[in-house]
Amino acid sequence: MGTRNLTCVKLDGKYPIAQYGQFDGYPSGQGVTVYRFVKGLTRKKYRIFLRKLRAAQEMSEGECGKIWQDTHAMFTGYPELMCGTAADILELVRKSPAGIKLVNHLMFASDSLFCEWTYVIDLDKRPQTLEVYVGFNKRPVPAGERFANMPRCEVHRNYEYYPIVHLHTFPLWKLPTTEEEYARILENK
């Protein structure tokens, strides 16, 4: 199902991962993918993930456009550019060679008409967190929230949509015991 979403990781004041996803953005879909990734992080996997995040590079629009043009828009050699990768980008980065180039889609959070769910792993906060945001927001984002200072999407201003809004925060290392409990908490809010 076409439920657009965003998977982000914040580290060292930046967003090395801000991955757009086209499908299954619900907590029981991409949200569970994020949940499983975090639950599966051993100390060793976490250290590797941090190293890979710090080595990741932002791909320019020109580089991305050239890849699309050269590969005729349907390719398998660049899963990091595919909208179907969504939250699987987390494991892809952890397993990739250091220096993977990623497209930063963070501005998609300003378009709450289309950005229906967002999952942000904040590794700068103490304790680290997994924050969940929802779309269809027709009110100004409360001051102090992560996306409060993000400009509204130009395309949808006429519809009075604001950036996505915070729904729930989990301490990263104290997630609910089961996927079902995690999804239920989010989908029942």
WOZIFEN-V309307 format. One record per pair of residues at least 4 apart in sequence whose C-alpha atoms are under 7 Angstrom apart, sorted by the first residue. I is the first residue (numbers start at 1). J is the second residue. Records with the same first field share a line. If there is no record, write none. Layout:
I = J, J
This chain:
1 = 23, 24
2 = 22, 23, 24
3 = 22, 23, 24, 25, 116
4 = 21, 22, 23, 25, 114, 115, 116, 117
5 = 20, 21, 22, 25, 115, 116, 117, 118
6 = 18, 19, 20, 21, 117, 118, 119
7 = 18, 19, 20, 86, 87, 118, 119, 120
8 = 15, 17, 18, 19, 119, 120, 121
9 = 15, 16, 17, 18, 120, 121, 122
10 = 14, 15, 16, 121, 122, 123, 124
11 = 15, 122, 123, 124
12 = 124
16 = 53, 56
17 = 104
18 = 104, 105, 106
19 = 86, 104, 105
20 = 83, 86, 105
21 = 83, 84, 85, 86
22 = 83, 84
23 = 84
24 = 29, 30
25 = 29, 30, 31, 117
26 = 30, 31, 117
27 = 31, 32, 183, 186, 187
28 = 32, 183
29 = 33
30 = 34, 87
31 = 35, 119
32 = 36, 179
33 = 37, 87, 88
34 = 38, 87
35 = 39
36 = 40
37 = 41, 91
41 = 45, 46
42 = 46
43 = 47
44 = 48
45 = 49
46 = 50
47 = 51
48 = 52, 94
49 = 53, 94
50 = 54
51 = 55
52 = 56, 93, 94, 98, 99
55 = 98, 99
56 = 98, 99, 100, 101
57 = 99, 100, 101, 102
58 = 101, 102, 103, 104
59 = 63, 64, 101, 102, 103
60 = 64
61 = 65
62 = 66
63 = 67
64 = 68
65 = 69
66 = 70
67 = 71
68 = 72, 73
69 = 73
71 = 75
79 = 85
80 = 85, 89, 102
85 = 89
88 = 92
89 = 93
90 = 94
91 = 95
92 = 96
96 = 100
108 = 115
109 = 115, 163, 164
110 = 150, 151, 152, 153, 162, 163, 164
111 = 115, 152, 153, 162, 163
112 = 116, 135, 136, 137, 161, 162, 163, 164
113 = 135, 136, 161
115 = 135
116 = 134, 135, 136
117 = 133, 134, 135
118 = 132, 133, 134
119 = 130, 131, 132, 133
120 = 130, 131, 132
121 = 129, 130, 131
122 = 128, 129, 130
123 = 128, 129
124 = 128
125 = 129
127 = 171
128 = 171, 172
129 = 169, 170, 171, 172
130 = 169, 170, 171, 172
131 = 168, 169, 170
132 = 166, 167, 168, 169
133 = 164, 165, 166, 167
134 = 164, 165, 166, 167
135 = 164, 165
136 = 161
137 = 161, 162, 163, 164, 165
138 = 160, 161, 162
139 = 162
140 = 162
141 = 145, 148, 162, 163, 165
142 = 148
143 = 148
144 = 148
147 = 163
150 = 163
152 = 157, 162, 163
153 = 157
156 = 160, 161
157 = 161
170 = 174, 175
171 = 175
176 = 181, 182
178 = 182
179 = 183
180 = 184
181 = 185
182 = 186
183 = 187
184 = 188
185 = 189
